[in-house]
Amino acid sequence: MNFTRWSARLPGTQRRAAARTEDSPTALPSEGSVPAARAERLSDAALLPAVDELPVREVLDRIPALVALVQGPDHRLAYVNDAYVAAFGVRPAGEPARVALPELAEIGLLPLLDQVLRSSKPRTVKSRKAPGGRSYTFTCTPVPVDAAATPEGGGVLIFAADVTDHAEAAERLRASERRQRETAVTLQRSLLPQELEEPDDLRVAATYHPGGTEAAVGGDWYDVITLGGGRTALVIGDVMGRGVRAAAVMGQLRTAVRAYARLDLPPHEVLQLLDGLAMEIDANQIATCAYAVHDPNEGRLVYASAGHLPILVRDESGTVLRADEPTGPPLGTGGWMHASGSIPLGPGSTAVLYTDGLVERRDADLDEGIASLERALAGATGTPQVVCDRLVRSAGVTADHDDDVAVLVLQHPARTGPDSELFRNAALELLGGVEAAPRARAFASGVLTSWRFPTDLHDLGVLAASELVANSLQHGTPPMRLRLRRTDRRLIVEVTDGDDHLPRRRRAEPADESGRGIAIVATIASNWGSRRTPGGGKAVWCEFALPRTT
């Protein structure tokens, strides 16, 4: 190949030649058009050799980048510079690239040479690691040649810049991001419940998938909280933003939800308390949250939503219901009174609580995502964990999903056969008067006998029913009701009345004639509590753990 002819095509050669022609001292300028200082500079530049006069091979041998020139369809090696030889050793001229330049074959560059030769367009591949551990960015440029001088055809100039330092810095940055992500995911998972509580009447399962491969995980969370008296609270939420800060705020909100849930407040009141707390934690962070309570006696899911996506419920017939209203603004915005709603959740029903990562896509409307989830839920059967996994798969959630996903699935099983004997209910309306207490004791004794409880548990249940009824008769107002409920794990005794004053346990003095009823119940029962009922009034309950059967 004629290097002198080819040097005229080096980048910038023609432009610089044109500039020299224009600025040449032989082209006399008009009077006053060129300052004296510039004339001196032009005279100095004229002493430098012209670029066209420099030997091309000497120039290429001196540059620190790697340069190779191949020609013809077999890419036979025509030239390598000193830097290339220093990096990979002496290379035989005239041999095909697959033989003369094995390092290019190893990094997959030979097909690129074919593309450049066919298209006559330059191509660049960034940061390829070559044998020896160094990283290079390769630029392959077509070189048209004189057919008479080189009958083999056109050539390709290979220019390789050493980017090892940049590649190592980028790898260190990626490693740091991976470590940060692992830290954030570990924090996120540690703040989620390690094991879900197992309510008597519900079967639950949940899953969490961190989004993408970046360090900035989100603040999605879920929880299941047994409230006592057979009731269960279910929570799902999503802190806006990403990273360790969002996960930390999520942990604080989840801890607060568990504390507020122990107060056994209505769902909307729990969200009101969370709203104020979210503003105190970080005024720049907001979060969505759905809080629901399941009462097996009512067969409904009472819920409140702070800007969260609607709960979905599939009933026993397979029909999917959407709990759209009421929905308030997210937590942390302040100045809004939340409200509670309800949706049926009877035996055989399945409910799904989820975060937006499951249904929100950049190329689709959010309502379309929720509608798709409804269709998936309508056809998803099996255990809660099976339903959970099917919903995640149907949404196309993978390891590189761009958002966190949290899903909580709960089922209220329809029990039949011997299993149904372990879940029983009995209730008695109390009309008041002196005969109410004896009737309550007789009713409790008869029911517990029919349920075949051991004598000691029978007697404790009757005593608890008597004390709770007596307390309601003395301090409450009609209507009054005694309810007995058994599950496979516990006996629950509950009395409701029309007064909303909640009892508290206190120490009775020896001379006091009252004040010992709640103390007695708290002593003999495994757990006890009280709450205000939605229609006004209160419920006071206690429960006894059943002996385990082997």
C-alpha positions in Angstrom: 0.0 0.0 0.0 1.2 3.5 -0.9 1.5 5.3 2.5 2.3 8.6 1.0 -0.9 8.5 -1.1 -2.9 7.2 1.9 -1.6 9.9 4.2 -3.5 12.6 2.3 -6.7 10.9 3.7 -5.7 11.1 7.4 -8.3 13.1 9.4 -7.6 16.8 9.1 -4.9 16.6 6.5 -6.9 18.2 3.7 -8.2 20.9 6.0 -4.7 21.8 7.2 -3.4 21.8 3.7 -6.1 24.3 2.6 -5.3 26.5 5.6 -1.6 26.5 4.8 -2.4 27.6 1.2 -4.6 30.4 2.4 -2.0 31.6 5.0 1.1 31.1 2.8 3.4 34.1 2.8 3.7 33.8 -0.9 0.0 35.0 -1.2 0.6 38.7 -0.6 -2.2 40.2 1.5 -3.7 43.6 0.7 -2.3 46.5 2.5 -3.1 46.6 6.2 -5.0 43.3 6.1 -2.5 41.2 8.1 -1.0 42.5 11.4 2.7 42.4 11.8 2.6 39.9 14.7 0.6 37.4 12.6 3.1 37.8 9.7 5.9 36.8 12.1 3.9 33.8 13.3 3.3 32.8 9.7 7.1 33.1 9.0 7.9 30.9 12.0 5.3 28.3 10.9 6.8 28.2 7.4 10.0 26.8 9.0 8.1 23.7 10.1 8.0 20.7 7.7 4.7 20.2 5.9 2.5 17.3 7.1 2.5 15.8 3.6 6.3 15.6 3.8 6.3 13.6 7.1 6.8 9.8 6.7 3.5 8.2 7.6 5.1 5.0 9.0 7.3 7.1 11.3 4.3 9.1 12.6 2.2 5.9 13.2 5.1 4.2 14.9 5.5 7.0 17.4 1.9 7.4 18.6 1.0 5.5 21.8 -2.3 4.1 20.4 -2.3 0.7 18.8 -2.6 0.8 15.0 -3.0 -2.0 12.5 -3.8 -2.0 8.8 -5.4 -4.9 7.0 -6.5 -5.2 3.4 -8.6 -7.4 1.2 -11.5 -9.7 1.9 -9.2 -11.9 4.1 -8.0 -8.9 6.0 -4.4 -9.7 5.4 -2.0 -7.8 7.7 -0.3 -4.9 5.9 1.1 -3.0 8.9 1.2 -2.8 12.7 2.9 0.1 14.6 5.4 -0.2 17.4 2.7 0.2 20.1 0.8 -2.8 18.7 4.0 -4.9 18.7 4.8 -3.9 22.3 1.3 -4.9 23.4 0.9 -8.2 21.5 4.2 -9.1 20.0 5.5 -9.2 16.4 2.8 -10.0 13.9 3.5 -11.6 10.5 2.7 -9.4 7.6 0.7 -10.8 4.7 -1.2 -13.3 6.8 -5.0 -13.2 7.2 -6.2 -11.5 10.4 -7.5 -14.7 12.0 -3.8 -16.0 11.9 -1.8 -12.8 12.2 -4.1 -11.1 14.7 -5.5 -13.8 17.0 -6.2 -11.3 19.7 -8.8 -9.6 17.5 -10.4 -13.0 16.8 -10.6 -13.7 20.5 -12.5 -10.5 21.3 -14.8 -11.0 18.3 -13.6 -8.1 16.2 -13.2 -10.0 12.9 -17.0 -9.8 11.9 -16.8 -6.1 12.5 -14.0 -5.8 9.9 -16.2 -7.5 7.4 -19.0 -5.0 8.1 -16.7 -2.1 7.7 -15.3 -3.4 4.4 -18.8 -4.0 3.0 -20.4 -0.8 4.2 -17.4 1.6 3.8 -18.5 3.1 7.2 -16.5 3.3 10.3 -17.5 1.2 13.4 -16.4 1.5 17.0 -16.6 -1.0 19.9 -16.0 0.3 23.4 -14.0 -1.2 26.2 -13.1 -4.7 25.1 -10.7 -6.7 27.3 -7.9 -8.1 25.2 -5.5 -11.0 26.1 -3.2 -9.8 28.7 -5.9 -8.0 30.7 -5.8 -4.5 29.1 -9.0 -2.9 27.8 -9.2 -1.1 24.5 -11.7 0.9 22.5 -11.4 -0.2 18.9 -12.3 2.1 15.9 -12.3 0.4 12.5 -12.2 2.8 9.6 -12.4 1.9 5.9 -9.4 2.9 3.8 -10.0 3.1 0.0 -6.8 2.3 -1.9 -5.5 2.4 -5.5 -6.7 -0.7 -7.2 -3.5 -0.8 -9.4 -1.3 -0.6 -6.3 -3.3 -3.0 -4.2 -5.3 -5.4 -6.3 -6.5 -7.2 -3.2 -9.2 -4.5 -2.6 -9.9 -1.9 0.1 -8.4 -2.0 3.6 -9.4 -1.3 7.2 -7.5 0.8 9.6 -7.7 -0.5 13.2 -7.1 2.1 15.9 -7.1 0.9 19.5 -7.0 3.3 22.4 -6.1 1.9 25.8 -9.0 2.6 28.2 -7.9 0.2 31.0 -7.9 2.9 33.7 -11.4 4.0 32.7 -12.7 0.4 32.5 -11.3 -0.4 35.9 -12.8 2.8 37.4 -16.1 1.9 35.8 -15.9 -1.7 37.3 -15.1 -0.3 40.7 -18.1 2.0 40.4 -20.3 -0.9 39.4 -19.0 -3.0 42.3 -19.7 -0.1 44.7 -23.2 0.2 43.3 -23.8 -3.6 43.7 -22.6 -3.4 47.3 -24.9 -0.4 48.0 -27.8 -2.3 46.4 -27.1 -5.4 48.4 -27.0 -3.2 51.5 -30.3 -1.5 50.6 -32.0 -4.8 49.8 -30.7 -6.4 53.0 -32.1 -3.4 55.0 -35.4 -3.6 53.1 -35.8 -7.3 53.7 -34.8 -7.0 57.4 -37.5 -4.4 57.9 -40.2 -6.6 56.4 -41.7 -9.4 58.5 -39.4 -12.4 58.5 -42.5 -14.7 59.1 -46.1 -13.7 58.7 -48.4 -14.1 61.6 -50.9 -16.9 61.0 -54.5 -15.9 61.8 -57.0 -18.6 62.8 -59.5 -17.8 60.1 -57.3 -16.6 57.3 -54.5 -18.2 55.2 -51.9 -15.6 54.0 -48.9 -15.4 51.8 -46.7 -12.5 50.6 -43.8 -11.8 48.3 -41.4 -8.9 47.8 -39.3 -8.4 44.6 -36.7 -5.6 44.6 -36.7 -3.7 41.4 -33.9 -3.7 38.8 -30.2 -4.0 39.3 -29.5 -0.5 40.7 -28.8 0.3 44.3 -31.9 2.4 44.8 -34.5 -0.1 46.0 -37.9 1.3 47.0 -39.9 1.5 50.2 -42.6 -1.2 49.6 -43.8 -3.1 52.7 -46.6 -5.4 54.0 -47.7 -6.8 57.3 -50.2 -9.1 59.0 -51.2 -8.3 62.5 -53.5 -10.4 64.7 -55.6 -8.1 66.8 -57.1 -10.7 69.2 -60.8 -11.7 69.4 -60.4 -13.4 66.0 -59.7 -10.2 64.1 -56.8 -9.6 61.8 -55.2 -6.4 60.4 -53.6 -6.4 56.9 -51.3 -3.6 55.7 -49.5 -2.8 52.5 -47.7 0.4 51.7 -45.2 2.1 49.4 -42.9 5.0 50.4 -42.3 7.3 47.4 -38.7 7.6 46.4 -35.9 5.1 46.4 -32.8 4.1 48.3 -31.8 3.5 51.9 -33.7 6.6 53.0 -37.0 5.3 51.6 -36.4 1.9 53.3 -35.7 3.6 56.6 -38.9 5.6 56.4 -40.7 2.4 55.5 -39.4 0.7 58.6 -40.6 3.5 60.9 -44.0 3.5 59.3 -44.3 -0.2 59.6 -43.4 -0.1 63.3 -45.9 2.6 63.9 -48.7 0.7 62.1 -48.1 -2.3 64.5 -48.2 0.0 67.5 -51.4 1.8 66.3 -53.0 -1.5 65.4 -52.8 -2.6 69.0 -55.1 0.2 69.9 -57.7 -1.6 67.8 -58.9 1.5 66.1 -61.0 1.7 63.0 -58.8 1.7 59.8 -59.4 5.4 59.0 -58.2 6.5 62.4 -55.0 4.4 62.1 -54.3 6.2 58.8 -54.9 9.6 60.5 -52.3 8.8 63.1 -49.9 7.6 60.4 -50.4 10.7 58.3 -49.3 12.9 61.2 -46.3 10.7 61.9 -45.2 10.6 58.3 -45.0 14.4 58.3 -42.9 14.3 61.4 -40.5 11.7 60.1 -39.7 13.5 56.9 -41.8 16.4 55.4 -40.3 15.6 51.9 -41.4 11.9 52.0 -44.9 10.7 51.2 -46.3 7.2 51.2 -49.3 5.4 50.1 -50.9 2.8 52.4 -53.9 0.5 52.6 -55.0 -0.7 56.1 -57.7 -3.4 56.4 -59.3 -5.4 59.2 -61.0 -8.7 58.8 -63.6 -9.8 61.3 -64.8 -13.4 60.7 -68.0 -12.7 62.6 -68.9 -10.0 60.0 -67.6 -11.7 56.9 -66.3 -8.4 55.5 -63.0 -6.6 55.0 -63.2 -3.0 56.5 -60.5 -0.9 55.0 -59.1 2.6 54.5 -56.8 3.8 51.8 -54.3 6.7 51.7 -53.7 7.1 48.0 -53.1 3.3 47.5 -54.2 1.1 44.7 -57.6 -0.7 45.2 -57.9 -4.0 47.0 -59.2 -6.8 44.8 -61.4 -9.6 46.1 -62.5 -12.7 44.3 -65.6 -14.3 45.8 -66.5 -18.0 45.9 -68.1 -17.9 42.5 -65.0 -16.4 40.9 -66.3 -12.8 40.5 -63.6 -10.2 41.2 -64.6 -7.0 43.1 -62.6 -3.8 43.2 -62.6 -1.8 46.5 -62.3 1.6 44.9 -63.8 4.0 47.4 -63.1 5.7 49.8 -59.5 6.7 49.0 -57.7 9.7 50.6 -54.4 11.4 49.7 -51.1 9.8 50.5 -49.6 9.8 54.0 -47.5 12.9 54.8 -49.7 15.4 52.9 -51.8 16.3 56.0 -55.1 18.1 56.3 -57.4 15.3 55.2 -59.9 13.2 57.0 -59.7 9.6 55.9 -62.8 7.4 55.8 -63.4 3.6 56.1 -65.2 1.4 53.6 -65.9 -2.3 53.4 -66.0 -5.1 50.9 -67.4 -8.7 51.4 -64.8 -11.4 52.3 -66.8 -14.5 53.2 -65.7 -18.1 53.2 -64.1 -19.1 49.9 -63.0 -15.6 49.1 -59.5 -14.4 48.2 -58.2 -10.8 48.6 -55.1 -9.3 47.0 -53.2 -6.2 48.3 -50.3 -5.0 46.1 -48.0 -2.1 45.3 -47.9 -0.2 42.0 -44.8 -2.1 40.7 -47.1 -5.1 40.0 -49.5 -3.2 37.6 -47.8 0.1 36.5 -46.0 0.1 33.2 -44.5 3.1 31.3 -46.2 2.1 28.1 -49.6 1.3 29.4 -52.4 3.0 31.4 -52.6 2.2 35.1 -56.2 1.1 34.8 -55.2 -1.4 32.2 -52.7 -2.9 34.6 -55.3 -3.3 37.3 -57.8 -4.8 34.8 -55.1 -7.3 33.8 -54.5 -8.2 37.4 -58.3 -8.7 37.9 -58.3 -11.2 35.0 -55.3 -13.0 36.4 -56.9 -13.2 39.8 -60.2 -14.5 38.4 -58.3 -17.5 37.0 -55.8 -18.0 39.9 -56.7 -20.8 42.2 -54.8 -22.8 44.9 -53.1 -21.8 48.1 -52.3 -18.2 48.8 -48.6 -18.7 47.9 -49.6 -20.3 44.6 -51.9 -17.4 43.8 -49.2 -14.9 44.8 -46.7 -16.5 42.5 -49.1 -16.7 39.6 -50.0 -13.1 39.9 -46.4 -12.1 39.9 -45.7 -14.2 36.8 -48.8 -13.0 34.9 -47.6 -9.4 35.5 -44.2 -10.2 33.9 -42.1 -9.4 36.9 -38.5 -10.5 36.4 -35.2 -10.0 38.1 -34.6 -6.8 36.1 -38.0 -5.3 36.7 -37.7 -1.5 37.0 -39.8 -1.1 40.2 -40.2 -2.9 43.6 -43.2 -5.2 43.9 -44.9 -6.3 47.1 -48.0 -8.6 47.0 -50.1 -9.8 50.0 -52.7 -12.5 49.4 -55.2 -13.7 51.9 -57.9 -16.4 51.8 -60.9 -17.1 54.0 -61.3 -20.8 53.5 -64.7 -22.4 53.1 -64.5 -25.2 55.7 -66.6 -28.3 55.4 -66.7 -31.7 57.0 -64.7 -32.4 60.2 -62.7 -29.2 59.7 -65.9 -27.2 60.1 -66.5 -28.6 63.6 -63.4 -26.8 64.7 -64.8 -23.4 63.8 -68.1 -22.7 65.5 -70.1 -19.6 66.5 -72.9 -19.1 69.1 -74.6 -15.8 70.2 -77.2 -14.8 72.7 -79.0 -11.5 72.8 -79.1 -10.1 76.4 -82.2 -8.1 77.3 -80.9 -6.8 80.6 -82.5 -7.2 84.1 -81.6 -9.6 86.9 -82.2 -12.7 84.8 -79.5 -11.7 82.2 -76.5 -13.0 84.1 -78.0 -16.5 84.9 -79.1 -16.8 81.3 -75.7 -15.9 80.1 -74.0 -18.5 82.4 -76.5 -21.2 81.4 -76.0 -20.4 77.7 -72.2 -20.5 77.9 -72.2 -23.7 79.9 -74.5 -25.4 77.4 -72.5 -24.3 74.3 -69.1 -25.2 75.8 -70.5 -28.6 76.8 -71.7 -29.2 73.2 -68.4 -28.3 71.9 -66.8 -31.0 74.1 -64.3 -28.8 75.9 -62.4 -30.2 78.8 -63.9 -29.5 82.3 -61.2 -26.9 83.3 -61.6 -25.0 80.0 -65.4 -25.2 80.3 -65.4 -23.7 83.7 -63.0 -20.9 82.8 -65.1 -20.0 79.8 -68.3 -19.9 81.8 -66.5 -17.7 84.5 -65.2 -15.3 81.8 -68.7 -15.0 80.2 -70.3 -14.3 83.6 -67.8 -11.6 84.5 -68.0 -9.8 81.1 -71.8 -9.9 81.1 -71.9 -8.6 84.7 -69.5 -5.8 83.7 -71.7 -4.9 80.7 -74.9 -5.0 82.8 -73.4 -2.6 85.4 -71.6 -0.1 83.1 -73.1 -0.6 79.6 -76.3 0.1 77.9 -78.5 -2.0 75.6 -78.4 -3.6 73.1 -76.2 -6.3 74.6 -74.9 -9.6 73.1 -72.8 -12.5 74.3 -70.9 -14.3 71.5 -68.9 -17.5 71.9 -66.5 -18.5 69.1 -64.1 -21.3 68.8 -61.3 -22.0 66.2 -58.8 -24.8 65.9 -56.6 -22.9 68.3 -58.6 -20.9 70.8 -61.9 -20.1 72.5 -63.1 -16.5 72.2 -65.7 -14.9 74.6 -67.0 -11.5 73.5 -69.7 -9.1 74.9 -71.0 -6.1 73.1 -73.1 -3.2 74.4 -74.3 0.3 73.4 -71.9 2.3 75.6 -68.6 3.4 74.1 -66.7 3.8 77.4 -63.9 1.3 77.3 -63.1 -0.6 80.5 -59.7 -0.7 82.0 -58.0 -3.0 84.5 -57.5 -1.5 87.9 -56.6 -2.6 91.4 -59.6 -3.0 93.7 -59.2 -2.2 97.3 -60.3 -4.8 99.9 -63.4 -2.8 100.8 -64.5 -2.3 97.2 -67.6 -4.1 96.1 -66.8 -3.8 92.4 -63.8 -3.4 90.0 -62.6 -7.0 90.1 -64.3 -8.4 87.0 -61.8 -7.3 84.3 -58.9 -8.2 86.7 -60.3 -11.7 87.0 -60.8 -12.0 83.2 -57.2 -10.8 82.6 -55.9 -13.3 85.1 -57.6 -16.4 83.8 -57.6 -15.7 80.0 -54.6 -15.9 77.6 -55.4 -12.4 76.3 -58.1 -9.8 76.6 -59.0 -6.4 75.1 -61.7 -4.0 74.1 -62.6 -1.8 71.2 -65.2 0.6 70.0 -67.7 -0.8 67.4 -68.4 1.1 64.1 -72.1 1.7 64.9 -71.4 3.1 68.4 -70.8 1.1 71.6 -68.0 -1.3 72.5 -66.9 -4.9 72.5 -65.0 -6.5 75.3 -63.4 -9.9 74.6 -61.0 -12.5 76.0 -59.6 -15.7 74.6 -58.3 -19.0 75.9 -55.6 -21.1 74.0 -56.9 -24.6 73.4 -54.7 -27.5 74.3 -52.8 -28.9 71.3 -54.0 -32.3 70.1 -51.4 -34.9 69.0 
